[in-house]
């Protein structure tokens, strides 16, 4: 993946190739490691691993499906925990797993700052990696997931596509404590304001109106992952800022929040929407034209690679890289009306007529 956000026309032509390269490298690494260590009695011993989600949204269905498939392939006894987002709840899950002597934990931390001591304790007692949302200042071994700053930049490119003449934008997300939310928002802002690409840039304040030559960010709405509350907040924000032409929802459930808020405000069909991921609400919104596009992560591969890498690390097969934050970034797609059916055929997004609980891959 390049370091610069690219125009909407380029990623759709290059991403299948990038995805293929990433998949081949992952497979090649696995083959190499086990070919090298295959004669060791420890190489494929059963290991006990856990994956802890940020919340219990349907977003995690394909993530857990990928983790379960990896567990079957790599001889893992897996515990999948769908946590609620409260720091206390998620932290209790970590403590319980450590008390049971778990071999390794993959976690999407809800608040890395408040959980810093616990994450570092876990990293000292077991193998700890993060996925989906990172804790780069902790002692975690690795992060697996999306380059969220770039993903925010891609969302910014989609705003430009939807509003070529510019306009005011509202951002909607559950919280800015999670790194993925902060990074996506900052990538979006930097792209819309025409700033240079800089992952290390300090986060812009959420209570300030940010203006560029053509685009402005008038508000950032934090709904605490409460859909009903979020709809009311978006409606209120649209009434306070009637000039807004687009709302960008940064989390998977945000499409439901944004569309509901637009309807409550009496502005259906008047405001463009950019979403993330492939929830049923998002897919239906894209098909109806209510949503312009959605930034699609490879949720299945996030879960699969998290457990594959974690199992390899626990067995001592994962080679340590240079010091500093280690990242495994996975491909991103742009979901639009003209490719939604093709992505279903490729099994990259769920089918709306599938059985309950089904997910990509």
C-alpha positions, 0 to 999 in steps of 0.5 A: 500500500502506498503512503499517500491516499490515492484517488477513487479511480486508482485503488479499485484497479490496483487493489486486487493485485495488492490483495493477492501479493499480501495473501501470497506473502502471508502464505509464503511466510507460513510455509517457510517457517513451518518448513524450517521448523517442521522437525521440531516437536514444538512446531505444531503443539496445541496452543491456547489463544484468545481474541477479544473484540472492542464491542459486540457489534455484527462487524466482528462476525467475519473477524471471528470467522477468520480467527476460527478458521485460522485456529483450525488450520494452526492447531489452536484452542481458541477462546473468542470473547465479544466484549462490551466497550467499557474499559472495566469489562474488557480489562476483566476479560484480560485478567481472567485469561491471564489467571488461566495461563493463556498462551496468547491474547489478541485484543482490540483495546477500547482505551489504550491510555487507561489500559496501558498498565494492564496491556504491559502486564499482559505482554510480560506474562503472555504473547500480546498482539493488537488488532483492528485498533492499536496500542502502539505505546504498549509492549504489544508484539504486533498490530494486525489490521487496517492502516487507519490513517490511510483509510481516513484519507480514502474516505476523504477522497470519497467525500471529494468524489461526492462533493466535487464543489466542496462543502461542510462535513460532519464526522460521526463515530463512537469514541476518539479513545480508540486509535482507529477512530482517531487515525481515521478522523485525522486522515480524513481531515488532512485529506480534505484540508489539503495537508501533507500526508503525516501519520504523526500529526497531532489530533485536531480538536473535536470542538473546533471548526476546521476550514480548508480551501473547499471543505470544512469539518463543522462537528465531530459527533461522539455517540458512545456506540449508542445507536439511538442516541447517535441518531438524535445527535446527528439530527441535532448537529444537522439542525445546528449546521444546515449548511452541511452537505456530507456526513462521514461515519467512521465505524461499522454501525455508523451508517445506521446512525447517520442515515437515521439522524438524516431522516430525523432531521428531515434531510433524506436525500439532501446529505451525502454519506460516506461509511465504513465496512459492509453492514446490512444497513450500509449495503442497503444504503449503497444500493438505494443511493442513500450512501455514496460509498463505504471504505471496506476493510478485510475483516475476515483476514484481520481475524485470520492473520491475528490468530495465525501470527499469534500462534506462530509467535507463541511457538517461537517461530515468528521472527522479531523485526527491528525495534519500534512499532510493528504493523501488519496492514491489510488491503482496503476496498471502496464499496460502491453501487458499481462493484457491490455485486462483484464483491459479494460474488468474491465473498468479500462482503456478506449476502443480505439474503444469507442465513442469520450470522453468516459473514464474508469468507 
